[in-house]
Amino acid sequence: MSPRPPRWYFSFSSPYSWLAYRDLTGPYADIAHRIEWLPFWEPDEPSLGRLASCGVRLPYVPMSAEKLRYVEYDVRRLARARGLRLTWPRDRRPRWEVSHLAYLVAEEHGVGPEFAGRVYRARWEEGRDISDPAVIASLGPELGLNPDRLAAAGEDRAVRERGLAALRALHEDGVFGVPYFIDGGEQFWGVDRLPGFAACVRAGLAAGKAG
């Protein structure tokens, strides 16, 4: 069996994933399209039940008000250091399947990273509600994607099955937060660990060329 390629787990709900995306497609753009992109989200009750029946329990921990205040401050500081404009979203009724399952549709059409970038911009730079299927649908035309298919991804049985497979994969990888990067036996958690992950991937690519 051939080894799995380097990969990163991301979530549209995470501001640190947004920052990692911006870094990955900026200073580390040389590896962005050489790694797997794998979504991580908090599933709805039906999906949680299906996962539990397979012995999969995802490591979600409610965030305290104190931690949330710190995260807001920290993310604003990190965004400012990168010259990024941040618009902190205020989620009314988050339904993470809407955006993350739509990502799987975009991935199927070969524009997963591009779609991810557009969703990140909508949420963290424009303050739009990515739990609204209409917002997700509006991102489709500029990427050549069917808006109706994107909007309906959260209710599509086949796409939901692919989503469950994605969540089982992160469970098997031992992922407990995002952004999370894996290269062989090396694992890196957090946006500040991206340089170490990139160094591993680049070393592997250089060794492959030398061989």
Short mmCIF file of the C-alpha atoms (twelve columns), coordinates in Angstrom:
data_MODEL
# 
_entry.id   MODEL 
# 
loop_
_atom_site.group_PDB 
_atom_site.id 
_atom_site.type_symbol 
_atom_site.label_atom_id 
_atom_site.label_alt_id 
_atom_site.label_comp_id 
_atom_site.label_asym_id 
_atom_site.label_seq_id 
_atom_site.Cartn_x 
_atom_site.Cartn_y 
_atom_site.Cartn_z 
_atom_site.pdbx_PDB_model_num 
ATOM 1   C CA . MET A 1   0.000   0.000  0.000   1 
ATOM 2   C CA . SER A 2   1.412   3.388  -1.008  1 
ATOM 3   C CA . PRO A 3   1.763   5.994  1.767   1 
ATOM 4   C CA . ARG A 4   -0.899  8.665  2.078   1 
ATOM 5   C CA . PRO A 5   0.036   12.068 0.721   1 
ATOM 6   C CA . PRO A 6   0.571   15.064 2.987   1 
ATOM 7   C CA . ARG A 7   -2.744  16.623 4.024   1 
ATOM 8   C CA . TRP A 8   -4.407  19.312 6.033   1 
ATOM 9   C CA . TYR A 9   -7.727  19.420 7.837   1 
ATOM 10  C CA . PHE A 10  -9.572  22.717 7.735   1 
ATOM 11  C CA . SER A 11  -12.897 24.179 8.809   1 
ATOM 12  C CA . PHE A 12  -14.790 27.210 7.567   1 
ATOM 13  C CA . SER A 13  -15.961 27.791 11.133  1 
ATOM 14  C CA . SER A 14  -12.401 28.344 12.378  1 
ATOM 15  C CA . PRO A 15  -10.668 31.726 12.061  1 
ATOM 16  C CA . TYR A 16  -7.328  29.993 12.503  1 
ATOM 17  C CA . SER A 17  -8.138  27.803 9.512   1 
ATOM 18  C CA . TRP A 18  -8.885  30.969 7.554   1 
ATOM 19  C CA . LEU A 19  -5.467  32.348 8.487   1 
ATOM 20  C CA . ALA A 20  -3.818  29.032 7.608   1 
ATOM 21  C CA . TYR A 21  -5.578  29.085 4.238   1 
ATOM 22  C CA . ARG A 22  -4.246  32.574 3.550   1 
ATOM 23  C CA . ASP A 23  -0.716  31.491 4.492   1 
ATOM 24  C CA . LEU A 24  -0.961  28.215 2.586   1 
ATOM 25  C CA . THR A 25  -1.979  29.995 -0.599  1 
ATOM 26  C CA . GLY A 26  0.514   32.798 0.011   1 
ATOM 27  C CA . PRO A 27  4.024   32.020 1.320   1 
ATOM 28  C CA . TYR A 28  3.433   28.282 0.938   1 
ATOM 29  C CA . ALA A 29  1.614   28.279 -2.393  1 
ATOM 30  C CA . ASP A 30  4.203   25.862 -3.803  1 
ATOM 31  C CA . ILE A 31  2.750   23.052 -1.679  1 
ATOM 32  C CA . ALA A 32  -0.921  24.085 -1.578  1 
ATOM 33  C CA . HIS A 33  -1.888  21.983 -4.587  1 
ATOM 34  C CA . ARG A 34  0.393   19.080 -3.695  1 
ATOM 35  C CA . ILE A 35  -1.478  18.129 -0.534  1 
ATOM 36  C CA . GLU A 36  -4.920  16.774 0.296   1 
ATOM 37  C CA . TRP A 37  -7.575  19.208 1.528   1 
ATOM 38  C CA . LEU A 38  -9.919  17.591 4.043   1 
ATOM 39  C CA . PRO A 39  -12.869 19.361 5.718   1 
ATOM 40  C CA . PHE A 40  -13.633 19.153 9.434   1 
ATOM 41  C CA . TRP A 41  -16.913 20.450 10.860  1 
ATOM 42  C CA . GLU A 42  -19.343 19.950 13.698  1 
ATOM 43  C CA . PRO A 43  -22.027 17.658 12.227  1 
ATOM 44  C CA . ASP A 44  -25.757 17.831 12.782  1 
ATOM 45  C CA . GLU A 45  -27.674 15.363 14.947  1 
ATOM 46  C CA . PRO A 46  -28.430 12.792 12.202  1 
ATOM 47  C CA . SER A 47  -24.754 12.639 11.247  1 
ATOM 48  C CA . LEU A 48  -23.660 12.447 14.875  1 
ATOM 49  C CA . GLY A 49  -25.956 9.458  15.339  1 
ATOM 50  C CA . ARG A 50  -24.565 7.710  12.267  1 
ATOM 51  C CA . LEU A 51  -21.006 8.315  13.424  1 
ATOM 52  C CA . ALA A 52  -21.726 7.118  16.957  1 
ATOM 53  C CA . SER A 53  -23.155 3.874  15.573  1 
ATOM 54  C CA . CYS A 54  -19.732 3.290  13.971  1 
ATOM 55  C CA . GLY A 55  -17.894 4.060  17.205  1 
ATOM 56  C CA . VAL A 56  -16.810 7.505  16.049  1 
ATOM 57  C CA . ARG A 57  -17.033 10.362 18.547  1 
ATOM 58  C CA . LEU A 58  -15.562 13.638 17.445  1 
ATOM 59  C CA . PRO A 59  -13.607 15.796 19.922  1 
ATOM 60  C CA . TYR A 60  -15.783 18.879 20.222  1 
ATOM 61  C CA . VAL A 61  -15.493 20.965 23.375  1 
ATOM 62  C CA . PRO A 62  -17.741 24.001 24.051  1 
ATOM 63  C CA . MET A 63  -15.788 27.249 24.152  1 
ATOM 64  C CA . SER A 64  -15.986 29.368 27.285  1 
ATOM 65  C CA . ALA A 65  -16.780 33.067 27.073  1 
ATOM 66  C CA . GLU A 66  -13.259 33.842 28.315  1 
ATOM 67  C CA . LYS A 67  -11.653 31.752 25.583  1 
ATOM 68  C CA . LEU A 68  -13.894 33.277 22.926  1 
ATOM 69  C CA . ARG A 69  -12.841 36.777 23.983  1 
ATOM 70  C CA . TYR A 70  -9.198  35.738 23.763  1 
ATOM 71  C CA . VAL A 71  -9.674  34.108 20.349  1 
ATOM 72  C CA . GLU A 72  -11.334 37.245 18.971  1 
ATOM 73  C CA . TYR A 73  -8.429  39.380 20.191  1 
ATOM 74  C CA . ASP A 74  -5.803  36.910 18.994  1 
ATOM 75  C CA . VAL A 75  -7.296  36.492 15.537  1 
ATOM 76  C CA . ARG A 76  -7.579  40.250 15.065  1 
ATOM 77  C CA . ARG A 77  -3.913  40.573 16.027  1 
ATOM 78  C CA . LEU A 78  -2.836  37.809 13.629  1 
ATOM 79  C CA . ALA A 79  -4.976  39.185 10.802  1 
ATOM 80  C CA . ARG A 80  -3.554  42.684 11.325  1 
ATOM 81  C CA . ALA A 81  -0.007  41.294 11.178  1 
ATOM 82  C CA . ARG A 82  -0.851  39.767 7.791   1 
ATOM 83  C CA . GLY A 83  -2.494  42.905 6.463   1 
ATOM 84  C CA . LEU A 84  -5.880  41.165 6.288   1 
ATOM 85  C CA . ARG A 85  -9.262  42.746 6.799   1 
ATOM 86  C CA . LEU A 86  -11.315 40.784 9.317   1 
ATOM 87  C CA . THR A 87  -15.080 41.020 9.680   1 
ATOM 88  C CA . TRP A 88  -16.013 38.845 12.638  1 
ATOM 89  C CA . PRO A 89  -19.136 36.840 11.737  1 
ATOM 90  C CA . ARG A 90  -22.112 36.564 14.051  1 
ATOM 91  C CA . ASP A 91  -23.661 33.170 13.477  1 
ATOM 92  C CA . ARG A 92  -27.394 33.038 13.978  1 
ATOM 93  C CA . ARG A 93  -28.187 29.391 13.278  1 
ATOM 94  C CA . PRO A 94  -24.955 27.685 12.189  1 
ATOM 95  C CA . ARG A 95  -25.451 24.640 9.965   1 
ATOM 96  C CA . TRP A 96  -21.959 23.613 8.975   1 
ATOM 97  C CA . GLU A 97  -23.126 20.925 6.541   1 
ATOM 98  C CA . VAL A 98  -24.274 23.673 4.179   1 
ATOM 99  C CA . SER A 99  -20.780 24.961 3.418   1 
ATOM 100 C CA . HIS A 100 -18.645 21.885 4.068   1 
ATOM 101 C CA . LEU A 101 -20.735 19.488 2.011   1 
ATOM 102 C CA . ALA A 102 -20.827 22.079 -0.766  1 
ATOM 103 C CA . TYR A 103 -17.026 21.970 -0.606  1 
ATOM 104 C CA . LEU A 104 -17.204 18.258 -1.439  1 
ATOM 105 C CA . VAL A 105 -19.275 19.107 -4.510  1 
ATOM 106 C CA . ALA A 106 -16.685 21.683 -5.572  1 
ATOM 107 C CA . GLU A 107 -13.904 19.169 -4.959  1 
ATOM 108 C CA . GLU A 108 -15.712 16.702 -7.202  1 
ATOM 109 C CA . HIS A 109 -15.488 19.302 -9.986  1 
ATOM 110 C CA . GLY A 110 -11.790 19.991 -9.411  1 
ATOM 111 C CA . VAL A 111 -12.141 23.411 -7.762  1 
ATOM 112 C CA . GLY A 112 -12.121 22.490 -4.074  1 
ATOM 113 C CA . PRO A 113 -9.328  24.876 -2.983  1 
ATOM 114 C CA . GLU A 114 -10.781 27.717 -5.039  1 
ATOM 115 C CA . PHE A 115 -14.209 27.187 -3.493  1 
ATOM 116 C CA . ALA A 116 -12.683 27.030 -0.022  1 
ATOM 117 C CA . GLY A 117 -11.007 30.360 -0.611  1 
ATOM 118 C CA . ARG A 118 -14.256 31.927 -1.720  1 
ATOM 119 C CA . VAL A 119 -16.106 30.601 1.346   1 
ATOM 120 C CA . TYR A 120 -13.376 31.836 3.674   1 
ATOM 121 C CA . ARG A 121 -13.569 35.275 2.101   1 
ATOM 122 C CA . ALA A 122 -17.347 35.344 2.395   1 
ATOM 123 C CA . ARG A 123 -17.301 34.413 6.072   1 
ATOM 124 C CA . TRP A 124 -14.211 36.041 7.534   1 
ATOM 125 C CA . GLU A 125 -13.711 39.048 5.282   1 
ATOM 126 C CA . GLU A 126 -17.263 39.887 4.180   1 
ATOM 127 C CA . GLY A 127 -19.125 38.715 7.294   1 
ATOM 128 C CA . ARG A 128 -21.674 36.702 5.287   1 
ATOM 129 C CA . ASP A 129 -23.713 33.820 6.696   1 
ATOM 130 C CA . ILE A 130 -22.300 30.668 5.103   1 
ATOM 131 C CA . SER A 131 -24.998 28.592 6.788   1 
ATOM 132 C CA . ASP A 132 -27.443 30.143 4.338   1 
ATOM 133 C CA . PRO A 133 -27.728 27.948 1.198   1 
ATOM 134 C CA . ALA A 134 -28.433 31.066 -0.862  1 
ATOM 135 C CA . VAL A 135 -25.059 32.532 0.127   1 
ATOM 136 C CA . ILE A 136 -23.274 29.313 -0.827  1 
ATOM 137 C CA . ALA A 137 -25.209 29.166 -4.117  1 
ATOM 138 C CA . SER A 138 -24.095 32.703 -4.951  1 
ATOM 139 C CA . LEU A 139 -20.452 31.589 -4.918  1 
ATOM 140 C CA . GLY A 140 -20.984 29.018 -7.665  1 
ATOM 141 C CA . PRO A 141 -21.097 30.987 -10.947 1 
ATOM 142 C CA . GLU A 142 -17.652 32.564 -10.598 1 
ATOM 143 C CA . LEU A 143 -16.197 29.045 -10.230 1 
ATOM 144 C CA . GLY A 144 -18.307 27.447 -12.944 1 
ATOM 145 C CA . LEU A 145 -20.357 25.482 -10.401 1 
ATOM 146 C CA . ASN A 146 -24.084 24.856 -10.451 1 
ATOM 147 C CA . PRO A 147 -25.590 27.119 -7.749  1 
ATOM 148 C CA . ASP A 148 -28.534 24.792 -7.146  1 
ATOM 149 C CA . ARG A 149 -26.228 21.808 -6.618  1 
ATOM 150 C CA . LEU A 150 -24.181 23.763 -4.084  1 
ATOM 151 C CA . ALA A 151 -27.256 24.984 -2.231  1 
ATOM 152 C CA . ALA A 152 -28.683 21.457 -2.018  1 
ATOM 153 C CA . ALA A 153 -25.461 19.711 -0.975  1 
ATOM 154 C CA . GLY A 154 -26.502 19.569 2.673   1 
ATOM 155 C CA . GLU A 155 -29.635 17.619 1.772   1 
ATOM 156 C CA . ASP A 156 -28.106 15.378 -0.890  1 
ATOM 157 C CA . ARG A 157 -27.926 11.810 0.432   1 
ATOM 158 C CA . ALA A 158 -24.875 10.841 -1.648  1 
ATOM 159 C CA . VAL A 159 -22.955 13.947 -0.625  1 
ATOM 160 C CA . ARG A 160 -23.868 13.405 3.031   1 
ATOM 161 C CA . GLU A 161 -22.423 9.883  2.781   1 
ATOM 162 C CA . ARG A 162 -19.192 11.357 1.467   1 
ATOM 163 C CA . GLY A 163 -19.270 13.797 4.352   1 
ATOM 164 C CA . LEU A 164 -19.546 10.968 6.860   1 
ATOM 165 C CA . ALA A 165 -16.557 9.281  5.218   1 
ATOM 166 C CA . ALA A 166 -14.590 12.535 5.571   1 
ATOM 167 C CA . LEU A 167 -15.435 12.763 9.269   1 
ATOM 168 C CA . ARG A 168 -14.476 9.144  9.843   1 
ATOM 169 C CA . ALA A 169 -11.130 9.874  8.143   1 
ATOM 170 C CA . LEU A 170 -10.278 12.657 10.574  1 
ATOM 171 C CA . HIS A 171 -11.226 10.375 13.465  1 
ATOM 172 C CA . GLU A 172 -8.862  7.723  12.131  1 
ATOM 173 C CA . ASP A 173 -6.117  10.331 11.766  1 
ATOM 174 C CA . GLY A 174 -6.553  11.384 15.398  1 
ATOM 175 C CA . VAL A 175 -7.400  14.960 14.473  1 
ATOM 176 C CA . PHE A 176 -8.707  16.982 17.425  1 
ATOM 177 C CA . GLY A 177 -8.685  20.528 16.086  1 
ATOM 178 C CA . VAL A 178 -7.986  22.715 13.086  1 
ATOM 179 C CA . PRO A 179 -5.923  23.604 11.239  1 
ATOM 180 C CA . TYR A 180 -4.222  20.229 11.439  1 
ATOM 181 C CA . PHE A 181 -1.415  19.120 9.131   1 
ATOM 182 C CA . ILE A 182 -0.054  15.609 8.596   1 
ATOM 183 C CA . ASP A 183 2.932   14.409 6.595   1 
ATOM 184 C CA . GLY A 184 3.767   10.753 7.122   1 
ATOM 185 C CA . GLY A 185 4.313   10.260 10.839  1 
ATOM 186 C CA . GLU A 186 4.648   13.997 11.487  1 
ATOM 187 C CA . GLN A 187 1.615   15.881 12.807  1 
ATOM 188 C CA . PHE A 188 1.227   19.622 13.316  1 
ATOM 189 C CA . TRP A 189 -1.655  21.450 15.010  1 
ATOM 190 C CA . GLY A 190 -2.244  25.165 14.668  1 
ATOM 191 C CA . VAL A 191 -1.569  27.909 12.154  1 
ATOM 192 C CA . ASP A 192 1.833   28.551 13.726  1 
ATOM 193 C CA . ARG A 193 2.873   24.980 12.870  1 
ATOM 194 C CA . LEU A 194 2.368   25.470 9.133   1 
ATOM 195 C CA . PRO A 195 6.053   26.401 8.528   1 
ATOM 196 C CA . GLY A 196 7.180   23.083 10.019  1 
ATOM 197 C CA . PHE A 197 4.675   21.145 7.935   1 
ATOM 198 C CA . ALA A 198 5.727   23.004 4.791   1 
ATOM 199 C CA . ALA A 199 9.374   22.221 5.486   1 
ATOM 200 C CA . CYS A 200 8.538   18.506 5.760   1 
ATOM 201 C CA . VAL A 201 6.556   18.527 2.524   1 
ATOM 202 C CA . ARG A 202 9.242   20.447 0.662   1 
ATOM 203 C CA . ALA A 203 11.925  18.065 1.925   1 
ATOM 204 C CA . GLY A 204 9.876   15.109 0.727   1 
ATOM 205 C CA . LEU A 205 9.390   16.675 -2.698  1 
ATOM 206 C CA . ALA A 206 13.108  17.437 -2.971  1 
ATOM 207 C CA . ALA A 207 13.991  13.866 -1.993  1 
ATOM 208 C CA . GLY A 208 11.569  12.548 -4.608  1 
ATOM 209 C CA . LYS A 209 13.183  14.619 -7.331  1 
ATOM 210 C CA . ALA A 210 16.648  13.591 -6.215  1 
ATOM 211 C CA . GLY A 211 15.613  9.939  -6.333  1 
# 
